[in-house]
Amino acid sequence: MNMIDLHVHSNKSDGTLSPTKLVDYALEKGLSAFALTDHDTTDGIDEALEAAKGKNIEVIPGIEFSSEYEGKDIHIVGLYIDYKSDFFKRRLVNFVNGRITRNQEMCKRLTEYGFPITYEELTAEFPGCVITRSHYAKFMLNRGYTKTLKEAFERYIGDNCPCFVPRKKITPMRAVEIILKAGGFPVLAHPLLYHMTSQKLEQLVSTLKEMGLQGIEAVYSTHSPSDEREMRKLAAKYDLCISGGSDFHGGAKPGLDLATGYGKLFIPEEILLKINERRKWMDAHPKQTKPTKILFTDLDGTLLDSKKQISPYTREILEKWSQAGHKLALCSGRDVNSVKDVKNYLHLDLPGMYVIGYNGGQIYDCAQNKTIHRIALTLVQTAHIMDEAKKAHIHVHTYTETNIVSPAEDEELVYYRRVIKTPIIINPNVMDELTQGPCKCIGIALKDTEKMENFRLSLLPWAEKEGVSMIYSNPYYLEFFPSTSGKGVAVKTLCGILGINPYFSVAAGDAQNDLSMIEAAGMGIAMSNGSEDVKMAATTVTAYDNDHDGLAHALVDLI
């Protein structure tokens, strides 16, 4: 019976053999087919296909995506991907950009720690490779910074070490979606390496199946016979194909050989035949229904351009998003009435729309014309903020259900109302106008941001004790709201109300007050015009800014 191997790495990622040498070695081992599945890159596929021409072996174009799920690194293998499609190439550009940002930061940290290294030196030493931590370890060993590869990981670049920079990864659900859109066959790689409970693993498989997962790597180098039986049983329960791979890396994994793993592995060609049968069925029965997604988008600096408008192209993409059955939530630090005003003047009247104001404090259902969720400061907390602001000579205003309430019509309020059209009430005794706790207060300092920061620091012990968050939404605005609120909480809350898996949510933003939203969503989009901390937290950074349809270009492949 012919052997195959559907999980193999070359030196284009973290293996040691070139794609050409892999083909030669696979022929030497008697394989009829193997899949080249380098980490987050397809750079070696053309070379492998060329090397296999006229020879009795099939090279399957593949990839292994690194993704993140509940704090764990989950790998999704894609087989038979159309790696030259425009869609797939756009996705890989995002991965490359994310890796570059992360690698530049790691080089900076290593240099500061006493090990001079530049990103240019690193890539020159490993040309044509996807840089991983193993390359850092080799570089450090070659330069005499460490005595062993193990020392580099244990002391400097391993998880929780001082020079390690985690890279925000896509979810495994998004990896499955990308592979399917590229015409590929998505497989959950080495499922038992994640050390999940059986219940947690099945929960993951169930969610991935909903997105379109087609296989489980049940035959694997480290699986015992009982492990394999367990994974075959799980695959049968969710109608998934069996896949098999050695995870061969050449000399990078001593003792682990192509096709035979640690000596007892055997992957029969029958596995590939069944995968190809499923692929033919998939071609004949394209998936008609997809999971409903929801987009949480910030307004200023994200959805809106610098003129507070959206372009015809952005409107077109939002309409297509809605027509596909997905939901849309306009999410802002503004009061809900102001966000509704934005919706109205933009003429955004799409089905499945929600308005979220006060940084997540209030969620409004546009179809039902009612508030469906609200979190507020207490009246006592609000009074304390207003009293302390008065002592510090800092402008702070707050809100009723329908109005802005300010102690004075000063320069700061005039500036704030350039774009905020919510009616105002002026009363030196703000608390006289409040019948319930407001969702937030906002402090404004146009000329003395240092004064505002000192005000924030003076309130910090009280805020921590009271559970009040104080976050800058821009350099001049300091917002006060309950710690149990926030845009991230709103993401989870609205997903729960609508019955949408949070892993199918998308959040886009540009500023610090968007961080919790981006981190809570299944996919986080940072605007190229956004702050650096937002970019580091996001799954992807837009190729264009908010004046050039950056959000729309990022959304088009998610519809």
ZATI-361868 format. One line per field, with one value per residue (C-alpha): x, y, z; residue number from 1; chain. Coordinates in Angstrom, 3 decimals. Example, Ala and Ser with C-alpha at 12.3 -4.5 7.8 and 13.67 -1.06 7.14 Angstrom:
! residues 2
u <- [12.300  13.670];
v <- [-4.500  -1.060];
w <- [7.800  7.140];
i <- [1  2];
ch <- [A  A];
END
This chain:
! residues 559
u <- [0.000  1.309  2.356  1.568  2.335  -0.040  1.956  5.514  7.732  10.601  13.247  10.822  9.467  11.171  12.235  15.784  15.331  14.637  11.424  13.492  15.299  11.977  10.695  13.846  13.600  9.906  10.689  13.508  11.066  8.569  5.789  3.098  2.132  2.982  1.619  4.010  2.439  4.900  3.892  1.887  3.671  3.426  6.829  8.145  5.256  6.358  9.822  8.368  5.933  8.733  10.961  8.144  7.457  7.723  8.220  5.913  4.821  2.084  2.970  -0.126  -0.078  -0.718  -0.161  -0.267  -1.914  -1.050  -4.167  -5.276  -8.177  -8.720  -5.032  -3.832  -1.881  -4.070  -2.839  -5.056  -3.630  -4.982  -4.656  -5.088  -5.218  -5.315  -2.250  -2.042  -5.546  -5.780  -7.813  -5.227  -2.326  -4.095  -4.518  -0.840  0.200  -1.634  0.207  3.542  2.848  1.908  5.070  7.275  5.818  6.305  9.843  10.970  9.767  11.588  14.803  14.394  13.888  16.875  19.089  17.930  18.675  22.289  22.117  22.474  20.330  18.478  15.609  17.714  20.557  18.126  16.470  19.853  21.071  17.933  16.989  13.625  12.450  9.427  11.194  10.244  11.730  13.922  15.704  16.296  17.745  20.093  21.151  21.911  23.882  25.850  26.745  27.818  24.999  23.960  25.705  22.737  19.440  17.672  19.229  17.885  14.350  14.507  16.057  15.203  12.675  10.421  6.878  6.869  10.569  11.708  12.381  9.351  6.633  3.418  1.880  -1.865  -3.141  -6.304  -8.819  -8.904  -12.398  -10.976  -8.189  -10.805  -12.733  -9.622  -8.704  -12.232  -12.349  -9.035  -10.565  -8.740  -9.519  -9.166  -7.871  -7.390  -3.715  -2.386  -5.456  -3.997  -0.973  -3.199  -3.745  -7.432  -10.023  -12.174  -15.072  -13.057  -11.620  -15.060  -16.379  -13.613  -14.304  -18.026  -17.436  -14.913  -17.378  -19.941  -17.419  -16.640  -13.861  -13.448  -10.825  -8.938  -5.305  -5.987  -2.881  0.114  3.681  3.050  -0.372  -0.681  -3.158  -5.679  -5.127  -5.824  -8.985  -10.209  -9.623  -11.236  -14.289  -14.442  -14.086  -16.927  -19.208  -18.802  -18.610  -14.990  -12.371  -9.269  -5.964  -2.447  0.971  4.398  4.994  8.448  10.928  14.180  17.042  14.954  13.136  15.780  14.455  11.219  11.308  9.221  6.140  7.224  7.465  9.292  9.264  5.731  3.751  2.058  -0.317  -2.074  -2.982  -6.587  -6.779  -6.027  -8.518  -11.299  -10.251  -10.478  -13.904  -15.025  -13.490  -15.529  -18.662  -17.821  -17.449  -20.861  -22.491  -21.111  -21.997  -25.198  -25.342  -22.575  -22.460  -23.925  -21.223  -21.458  -19.252  -18.567  -17.077  -15.836  -16.869  -14.231  -10.969  -12.430  -15.761  -15.841  -13.304  -11.824  -14.934  -17.191  -18.578  -18.381  -17.455  -19.659  -17.338  -17.560  -21.360  -21.410  -19.419  -21.633  -24.714  -23.186  -22.331  -25.945  -27.339  -25.257  -27.237  -24.564  -25.190  -23.706  -23.112  -21.938  -19.850  -18.631  -17.705  -20.364  -23.772  -26.332  -28.355  -25.257  -24.479  -28.070  -27.615  -24.540  -26.534  -29.280  -27.129  -25.181  -28.524  -27.407  -30.700  -29.649  -31.357  -29.679  -28.244  -27.410  -26.070  -23.668  -22.851  -20.897  -18.054  -20.378  -22.581  -25.779  -26.885  -29.787  -31.699  -32.520  -35.211  -37.089  -36.295  -35.368  -32.428  -31.650  -28.696  -27.435  -24.621  -24.197  -22.173  -23.944  -25.156  -22.668  -19.759  -20.895  -21.112  -17.564  -16.180  -17.938  -16.789  -13.155  -13.243  -14.512  -11.650  -9.086  -10.628  -11.171  -14.159  -16.296  -19.800  -22.235  -25.562  -29.248  -31.230  -31.706  -29.217  -25.631  -25.430  -22.540  -21.743  -20.772  -20.829  -17.064  -14.466  -14.223  -17.968  -18.019  -15.151  -16.892  -20.122  -18.466  -19.701  -21.890  -25.379  -27.076  -29.042  -27.367  -28.472  -26.257  -26.498  -23.672  -25.271  -25.160  -26.516  -29.849  -30.541  -29.876  -32.628  -30.464  -26.764  -25.259  -23.445  -20.352  -18.736  -16.128  -13.327  -11.811  -8.497  -7.671  -4.603  -3.108  -3.058  -0.562  -3.143  -5.650  -3.183  -2.523  -6.282  -6.520  -3.683  -5.278  -8.480  -6.770  -6.994  -10.660  -11.433  -9.783  -11.733  -15.036  -14.641  -14.550  -12.515  -10.694  -9.567  -8.366  -10.406  -8.017  -5.246  -7.800  -10.695  -10.691  -13.746  -15.178  -17.422  -18.052  -15.310  -18.075  -18.825  -16.546  -16.693  -15.320  -18.169  -20.617  -19.202  -19.791  -23.163  -24.667  -23.292  -24.997  -28.303  -28.232  -26.946  -23.856  -20.662  -18.175  -15.590  -17.704  -17.555  -15.354  -14.289  -12.583  -11.055  -8.174  -7.901  -7.205  -10.893  -11.273  -8.734  -11.154  -13.491  -10.701  -9.432  -12.931  -13.905  -13.039  -11.182  -9.721  -9.060  -6.762  -6.761  -3.431  -4.005  -4.561  -2.359  0.477  -1.082  -4.246  -2.178  -0.335  -3.621  -5.381  -5.449  -4.944  -3.975  -5.707  -3.672  -5.296  -6.365  -9.873  -9.705  -9.071  -11.647  -9.323  -12.144  -14.044  -10.965  -10.447  -14.098  -14.523  -12.923  -14.975  -18.433];
v <- [0.000  3.450  5.919  9.628  12.499  15.442  17.618  18.513  21.594  23.008  25.611  28.259  28.219  26.266  23.040  22.339  20.782  22.852  22.101  20.401  18.190  17.326  16.015  13.927  12.571  11.753  9.745  7.983  7.085  5.705  8.259  8.683  12.155  14.739  18.150  21.048  22.895  25.559  27.919  30.894  30.871  29.273  30.447  26.910  25.480  26.574  25.087  21.800  21.511  22.187  19.578  16.991  17.457  14.198  12.200  9.664  11.816  14.376  17.591  19.030  22.831  23.514  25.773  25.571  28.576  29.509  30.686  31.440  30.033  30.625  31.388  28.309  28.153  26.129  25.054  24.619  22.851  23.782  21.240  21.937  25.705  28.039  29.825  32.111  33.537  37.280  36.634  34.301  36.574  39.488  37.398  36.423  40.061  40.704  37.827  39.109  42.651  41.330  39.226  42.140  44.405  41.718  40.811  44.427  44.817  41.615  42.879  46.131  44.312  42.010  45.001  46.824  43.663  43.683  41.507  43.843  42.577  44.316  42.948  43.461  41.342  38.614  38.353  38.501  35.528  33.503  34.681  33.632  32.236  33.015  34.245  32.290  32.172  29.274  31.693  34.115  31.264  30.251  33.869  34.292  31.039  31.997  35.382  33.834  35.498  32.098  28.757  26.656  27.053  25.945  28.793  31.343  30.081  29.533  32.895  35.368  34.522  31.826  32.542  35.045  35.821  39.474  39.702  37.768  39.691  37.724  38.090  38.568  35.641  34.932  32.548  28.960  29.747  32.523  30.185  27.646  30.388  31.617  28.098  27.429  30.729  29.781  26.532  24.457  21.654  22.721  20.224  20.597  19.708  17.501  17.992  16.281  18.595  21.353  19.421  20.291  18.342  16.130  18.516  21.606  19.898  18.798  22.326  23.637  20.998  21.771  25.494  24.806  22.428  25.249  27.358  24.540  22.343  19.197  17.053  16.075  14.974  11.719  9.918  11.765  11.098  11.307  9.637  6.289  3.710  4.790  8.472  7.679  5.749  8.658  11.159  8.882  8.662  12.456  12.832  10.375  12.239  15.468  13.853  14.893  13.208  11.647  13.266  12.174  13.757  13.367  17.118  16.554  19.419  17.737  18.320  20.786  17.816  15.117  11.557  12.488  11.215  11.928  9.666  7.336  9.869  8.292  4.903  3.579  6.042  4.893  7.090  5.050  6.543  5.612  8.695  10.974  9.170  9.846  13.485  13.850  12.230  14.838  17.607  16.494  16.504  19.996  21.254  19.816  21.145  24.622  25.755  27.792  29.064  30.666  31.709  35.122  37.664  41.023  44.044  46.447  49.598  52.782  56.017  58.763  57.650  54.292  54.224  57.985  59.901  63.188  64.985  62.750  60.976  57.558  57.054  55.333  52.292  51.958  52.270  49.561  47.161  47.828  47.115  43.852  42.956  43.459  41.673  38.616  38.461  39.914  42.496  45.958  47.873  51.491  51.722  55.015  56.917  59.447  59.419  57.141  60.060  61.413  58.013  57.789  61.258  59.939  56.957  59.268  61.859  59.058  57.529  54.145  52.340  48.706  45.673  44.242  47.527  48.475  51.639  51.429  54.601  55.718  53.257  50.284  51.660  51.606  49.323  50.470  48.207  50.307  47.925  47.899  51.547  50.740  50.326  46.666  47.077  49.836  50.146  53.418  55.218  55.783  59.252  59.286  58.459  61.129  63.760  62.925  63.289  66.631  67.967  66.979  68.456  71.758  71.857  71.094  73.596  70.828  70.820  67.709  67.182  64.272  63.160  62.564  60.290  63.166  65.929  66.844  68.457  70.855  73.231  75.954  76.786  77.102  76.729  72.957  72.416  74.517  72.439  69.183  70.260  70.929  67.471  66.423  67.861  66.451  69.257  70.818  71.873  74.362  74.143  74.872  72.205  69.350  66.835  68.711  67.571  63.860  61.440  58.361  57.577  58.518  56.020  58.228  61.574  63.182  65.562  67.881  69.760  71.535  73.508  71.672  67.896  67.623  69.156  66.543  63.724  65.027  65.096  61.482  60.401  62.155  60.158  56.825  55.361  56.336  54.986  51.647  51.313  52.326  50.300  53.299  53.232  56.363  56.121  58.684  58.537  61.102  63.313  65.890  63.700  61.671  59.435  58.030  54.973  51.807  49.181  46.675  48.627  49.227  48.406  44.901  44.139  45.425  42.988  40.014  41.314  41.931  38.646  36.924  38.699  37.802  34.248  34.917  33.115  35.879  34.118  35.221  38.892  41.554  44.817  47.799  50.848  53.268  54.612  53.456  53.219  50.670  48.268  46.224  45.863  44.688  42.222  40.844  40.199  37.114  39.331  42.740  45.307  48.235  51.224  52.121  55.621  54.129  54.107  51.624  49.806  49.214  47.845  45.460  44.182  43.668  40.600  42.728  46.295  47.953  48.705  52.147  54.839  56.085  58.654  55.902  53.209  51.291  49.540  48.647  47.058  44.966  43.871  42.822  39.398  38.772  39.010];
w <- [0.000  -0.937  1.758  1.922  4.312  4.574  7.011  5.945  6.406  4.354  5.037  3.819  7.360  10.142  8.405  7.252  3.792  0.699  -1.216  -3.944  -1.451  0.162  -3.167  -3.617  -0.093  -0.453  -3.595  -1.761  1.013  -1.510  -0.985  -3.628  -2.321  0.302  1.279  1.753  4.698  5.818  8.612  7.307  3.930  0.502  -0.716  -1.267  -3.277  -6.755  -6.209  -4.934  -7.854  -10.319  -8.673  -8.902  -12.615  -14.523  -11.332  -9.759  -6.832  -6.126  -4.303  -2.625  -2.206  1.464  4.433  8.225  9.836  13.394  15.212  18.749  20.747  24.482  24.982  23.104  19.854  17.451  14.019  10.971  7.932  4.508  1.672  -2.050  -1.583  -4.565  -3.300  -6.335  -6.004  -5.370  -2.223  -0.718  -1.586  0.139  3.277  3.327  3.015  6.290  7.945  6.665  7.897  11.335  11.538  10.491  13.197  15.822  14.675  14.641  18.215  19.288  17.709  19.614  22.922  22.375  21.545  24.674  26.647  25.472  22.340  19.329  16.446  13.638  11.602  8.469  9.895  10.900  7.484  5.719  7.738  6.911  3.396  2.036  5.383  7.530  10.654  13.779  17.259  16.190  13.826  16.703  18.749  15.906  15.371  19.083  19.142  16.017  17.551  20.838  22.785  24.127  24.497  23.354  21.493  24.654  26.639  24.148  24.640  28.385  29.267  26.533  23.804  25.276  26.411  29.302  28.765  28.652  24.907  23.666  21.828  21.270  17.837  17.712  15.672  13.773  15.291  14.018  12.708  10.535  9.358  8.250  6.461  4.605  3.483  2.213  0.328  -1.287  -2.536  0.061  2.469  6.143  8.733  12.491  13.023  15.854  18.109  21.177  21.337  22.696  25.946  26.134  28.032  25.814  26.362  25.372  22.293  21.161  21.699  19.430  16.784  16.900  16.334  13.571  11.911  11.900  9.993  7.551  8.994  6.872  8.590  11.752  11.799  13.640  12.324  13.744  14.833  18.589  18.668  20.394  19.006  21.654  20.745  17.120  17.977  20.088  17.268  14.675  16.910  17.227  13.456  12.852  15.268  13.285  9.833  9.296  7.154  8.686  7.791  8.667  8.834  10.332  10.914  9.417  9.923  8.916  11.330  13.334  14.918  15.402  15.268  13.509  9.928  6.860  6.618  9.446  12.284  15.199  13.478  13.867  11.764  8.568  6.574  3.877  0.503  1.250  3.514  0.567  -1.661  0.855  1.187  -2.588  -2.593  -0.034  -2.146  -5.170  -3.003  -1.757  -5.339  -6.199  -3.000  -2.266  1.229  1.064  4.634  6.657  10.302  10.972  11.787  13.488  12.849  15.718  14.228  15.825  14.090  14.115  12.545  11.509  9.676  9.107  7.055  8.222  6.908  9.055  5.972  4.338  0.697  -1.917  -1.803  1.996  1.759  -0.927  1.253  4.293  2.162  0.924  4.515  5.524  2.446  3.406  6.649  8.911  11.667  12.122  15.363  15.356  18.504  19.946  23.055  22.068  23.703  22.047  20.656  18.925  17.413  16.166  14.627  12.757  11.521  10.288  8.521  6.819  5.744  7.056  7.272  7.040  8.562  11.640  12.910  16.485  18.073  21.009  22.912  25.952  25.202  25.539  28.326  26.282  23.426  21.267  18.851  15.773  14.527  17.840  18.633  22.212  24.581  25.211  27.591  29.901  32.500  34.437  37.075  40.372  41.266  44.168  41.832  39.369  42.107  43.240  39.707  39.228  42.628  42.025  38.511  39.917  42.454  39.725  37.275  34.720  32.373  32.941  31.594  31.643  30.174  30.779  28.458  26.022  26.825  27.559  31.005  31.605  34.479  31.999  28.298  28.104  25.362  25.936  25.502  22.332  20.931  21.862  20.143  16.780  15.711  18.650  18.117  21.238  22.998  26.036  29.503  31.344  35.131  37.609  39.790  37.272  39.762  39.917  36.348  36.883  37.881  37.335  37.090  33.696  31.481  31.495  32.251  30.018  30.924  28.302  28.410  25.148  26.245  29.205  28.802  31.663  33.957  32.825  33.464  36.973  37.526  36.365  38.647  41.622  41.077  40.435  43.991  44.215  40.733  41.452  44.701  43.082  39.888  37.583  34.368  33.174  29.560  27.017  23.803  22.290  23.720  24.975  26.221  29.435  29.780  33.033  32.971  35.052  34.840  34.175  30.997  28.012  24.328  24.933  27.325  24.726  22.159  24.454  25.647  22.198  20.838  23.787  23.169  19.463  19.954  17.813  18.747  19.739  17.563  14.582  15.582  13.979  15.627  14.000  15.654  15.881  19.460  23.005  23.893  21.052  22.568  24.664  21.673  19.384  21.993  22.713  19.087  17.108  14.637  15.428  12.708  13.476  11.154  9.607  11.020  14.489  17.567  17.904  20.872  18.843  15.955  18.280  19.715  16.383  14.166  11.076  10.200  7.262  4.169  3.872  6.331  7.099  4.287  1.726  2.557  4.875  6.723  3.539  1.954  5.109  5.213  1.611  2.156  5.307  3.768];
i <- [1  2  3  4  5  6  7  8  9  10  11  12  13  14  15  16  17  18  19  20  21  22  23  24  25  26  27  28  29  30  31  32  33  34  35  36  37  38  39  40  41  42  43  44  45  46  47  48  49  50  51  52  53  54  55  56  57  58  59  60  61  62  63  64  65  66  67  68  69  70  71  72  73  74  75  76  77  78  79  80  81  82  83  84  85  86  87  88  89  90  91  92  93  94  95  96  97  98  99  100  101  102  103  104  105  106  107  108  109  110  111  112  113  114  115  116  117  118  119  120  121  122  123  124  125  126  127  128  129  130  131  132  133  134  135  136  137  138  139  140  141  142  143  144  145  146  147  148  149  150  151  152  153  154  155  156  157  158  159  160  161  162  163  164  165  166  167  168  169  170  171  172  173  174  175  176  177  178  179  180  181  182  183  184  185  186  187  188  189  190  191  192  193  194  195  196  197  198  199  200  201  202  203  204  205  206  207  208  209  210  211  212  213  214  215  216  217  218  219  220  221  222  223  224  225  226  227  228  229  230  231  232  233  234  235  236  237  238  239  240  241  242  243  244  245  246  247  248  249  250  251  252  253  254  255  256  257  258  259  260  261  262  263  264  265  266  267  268  269  270  271  272  273  274  275  276  277  278  279  280  281  282  283  284  285  286  287  288  289  290  291  292  293  294  295  296  297  298  299  300  301  302  303  304  305  306  307  308  309  310  311  312  313  314  315  316  317  318  319  320  321  322  323  324  325  326  327  328  329  330  331  332  333  334  335  336  337  338  339  340  341  342  343  344  345  346  347  348  349  350  351  352  353  354  355  356  357  358  359  360  361  362  363  364  365  366  367  368  369  370  371  372  373  374  375  376  377  378  379  380  381  382  383  384  385  386  387  388  389  390  391  392  393  394  395  396  397  398  399  400  401  402  403  404  405  406  407  408  409  410  411  412  413  414  415  416  417  418  419  420  421  422  423  424  425  426  427  428  429  430  431  432  433  434  435  436  437  438  439  440  441  442  443  444  445  446  447  448  449  450  451  452  453  454  455  456  457  458  459  460  461  462  463  464  465  466  467  468  469  470  471  472  473  474  475  476  477  478  479  480  481  482  483  484  485  486  487  488  489  490  491  492  493  494  495  496  497  498  499  500  501  502  503  504  505  506  507  508  509  510  511  512  513  514  515  516  517  518  519  520  521  522  523  524  525  526  527  528  529  530  531  532  533  534  535  536  537  538  539  540  541  542  543  544  545  546  547  548  549  550  551  552  553  554  555  556  557  558  559];
ch <- [A  A  A  A  A  A  A  A  A  A  A  A  A  A  A  A  A  A  A  A  A  A  A  A  A  A  A  A  A  A  A  A  A  A  A  A  A  A  A  A  A  A  A  A  A  A  A  A  A  A  A  A  A  A  A  A  A  A  A  A  A  A  A  A  A  A  A  A  A  A  A  A  A  A  A  A  A  A  A  A  A  A  A  A  A  A  A  A  A  A  A  A  A  A  A  A  A  A  A  A  A  A  A  A  A  A  A  A  A  A  A  A  A  A  A  A  A  A  A  A  A  A  A  A  A  A  A  A  A  A  A  A  A  A  A  A  A  A  A  A  A  A  A  A  A  A  A  A  A  A  A  A  A  A  A  A  A  A  A  A  A  A  A  A  A  A  A  A  A  A  A  A  A  A  A  A  A  A  A  A  A  A  A  A  A  A  A  A  A  A  A  A  A  A  A  A  A  A  A  A  A  A  A  A  A  A  A  A  A  A  A  A  A  A  A  A  A  A  A  A  A  A  A  A  A  A  A  A  A  A  A  A  A  A  A  A  A  A  A  A  A  A  A  A  A  A  A  A  A  A  A  A  A  A  A  A  A  A  A  A  A  A  A  A  A  A  A  A  A  A  A  A  A  A  A  A  A  A  A  A  A  A  A  A  A  A  A  A  A  A  A  A  A  A  A  A  A  A  A  A  A  A  A  A  A  A  A  A  A  A  A  A  A  A  A  A  A  A  A  A  A  A  A  A  A  A  A  A  A  A  A  A  A  A  A  A  A  A  A  A  A  A  A  A  A  A  A  A  A  A  A  A  A  A  A  A  A  A  A  A  A  A  A  A  A  A  A  A  A  A  A  A  A  A  A  A  A  A  A  A  A  A  A  A  A  A  A  A  A  A  A  A  A  A  A  A  A  A  A  A  A  A  A  A  A  A  A  A  A  A  A  A  A  A  A  A  A  A  A  A  A  A  A  A  A  A  A  A  A  A  A  A  A  A  A  A  A  A  A  A  A  A  A  A  A  A  A  A  A  A  A  A  A  A  A  A  A  A  A  A  A  A  A  A  A  A  A  A  A  A  A  A  A  A  A  A  A  A  A  A  A  A  A  A  A  A  A  A  A  A  A  A  A  A  A  A  A  A  A  A  A  A  A  A  A  A  A  A  A  A  A  A  A  A  A  A  A  A  A  A  A  A  A  A  A  A  A  A  A  A  A  A  A  A  A  A  A  A  A  A  A  A  A  A  A  A  A  A  A  A  A  A  A  A  A  A  A  A  A];
END
